[in-house]
């Protein structure tokens, strides 16, 4: 179950199955990047939560994984991997931009250097 822990207080994010991979703060907003898994189909989907609710889940096929997000010039960037397409991807405001020649282990675990 995706959980955000702030000062020792647990906030359970919507969805019973999945995990949180990254967190960042932009102003007063807390963003959590992760993946949820459908309990019936067992298919994973990339997710971004803003202040504890699903803010935006990238325009993606199922079987995708989101690893990290960052805000730059009021644009939300999320990096991950799309298993259906078989490529690393950067979602900009939910729109996929596929990267060729990258495998999942070569994706940076953080975008916070933008």
Order of alpha helices (4+ residues) and beta strands (2+ residues): beta-beta-beta-beta-beta-beta-beta-beta-beta-beta
